[in-house]
Amino acid sequence: MTDEENYKLSYVLFEGGLATPQSVLAYAVSEDDVLLFYPIDEALHEVVLNGCLFWFDCDLFQYLEGGYEPAFMTTDAHSGVWYEISKGYCDNEIACMAGMQKYLRYCKDHNITQEKLAHDEGYDGENIMTLCDAVFSDDQGGLMGCKS
């Protein structure tokens, strides 16, 4: 098996209680693709997503809005989420804002910081924690924290 075919677990989401979840989604990444699989389903099934089509707004925030909770996430995955938020938030490219806020609160509760990601992954993007609990404000001309 070549390195391109090796997948590394990136993050796991669960619905229901962690001890006895109703549903579990697991994402693993390879050089070119993302694999979504459902490890506790009776009939184990998986979906290979082209890496270009993978987007945390749909593949993380949407599930968080739907009731899933993070069980595990690598610092590499966190770094990717932070880059995506820092680019997409002010460009109004994030549709699942409630899911993004749930993710940011998870980061806050689990000490996922800009400094930690810079140290562990070389993250050099914005400190997105300033967006935690940010709201849309028409009187300020848009999303709080965004430069016009």
Backbone hydrogen bonds, N-H to C=O, Kabsch-Sander energy under -0.5 kcal/mol:
donor,donor_aa,acceptor,acceptor_aa,energy
5,E,2,T,-1.3
6,N,2,T,-0.5
6,N,3,D,-1.0
8,K,29,V,-2.6
10,S,27,Y,-3.3
11,Y,27,Y,-1.5
12,V,72,F,-2.6
13,L,25,L,-2.9
14,F,69,E,-2.7
15,E,23,S,-2.4
17,G,20,T,-0.6
22,Q,15,E,-2.9
23,S,15,E,-1.3
25,L,13,L,-2.6
26,A,37,F,-2.7
27,Y,11,Y,-2.9
28,A,35,L,-2.5
29,V,8,K,-2.7
30,S,33,D,-2.7
34,V,49,L,-2.8
35,L,28,A,-3.5
36,L,34,V,-0.5
36,L,47,V,-3.1
37,F,26,A,-2.7
37,F,35,L,-0.5
38,Y,45,H,-1.7
41,D,38,Y,-1.2
44,L,42,E,-0.9
47,V,36,L,-3.0
49,L,34,V,-4.0
49,L,47,V,-0.6
51,G,32,D,-1.5
53,L,50,N,-1.9
54,F,50,N,-0.8
58,C,55,W,-0.8
59,D,55,W,-3.0
60,L,56,F,-1.6
61,F,56,F,-2.4
62,Q,57,D,-1.4
64,L,60,L,-2.3
65,E,61,F,-2.5
66,G,62,Q,-1.4
67,G,64,L,-1.3
68,Y,63,Y,-2.3
69,E,14,F,-2.9
71,A,12,V,-3.1
72,F,12,V,-1.5
74,T,10,S,-2.6
78,H,74,T,-2.3
79,S,75,T,-2.5
80,G,76,D,-1.9
81,V,77,A,-2.5
82,W,78,H,-2.8
83,Y,79,S,-2.3
84,E,80,G,-2.3
85,I,81,V,-2.8
86,S,82,W,-2.7
87,K,83,Y,-1.7
88,G,84,E,-3.1
89,Y,85,I,-2.7
92,N,89,Y,-1.4
93,E,88,G,-2.9
94,I,88,G,-0.6
95,A,93,E,-0.7
97,M,95,A,-1.3
100,M,96,C,-2.1
101,Q,97,M,-2.6
102,K,98,A,-2.0
103,Y,99,G,-2.2
104,L,100,M,-2.6
105,R,101,Q,-2.3
106,Y,102,K,-1.9
107,C,103,Y,-2.4
108,K,104,L,-2.4
109,D,105,R,-2.7
110,H,106,Y,-1.7
111,N,108,K,-0.9
112,I,107,C,-2.7
113,T,111,N,-0.9
117,L,113,T,-2.4
118,A,114,Q,-2.4
119,H,115,E,-2.4
120,D,116,K,-3.0
121,E,117,L,-2.6
122,G,117,L,-0.6
122,G,118,A,-1.1
123,Y,117,L,-1.7
128,I,126,E,-1.3
130,T,127,N,-1.4
131,L,128,I,-2.5
132,C,129,M,-1.3
134,A,131,L,-2.7
137,S,142,G,-1.8
140,Q,137,S,-0.8
141,G,138,D,-1.5
142,G,137,S,-2.3
144,M,135,V,-1.4
146,C,143,L,-1.7
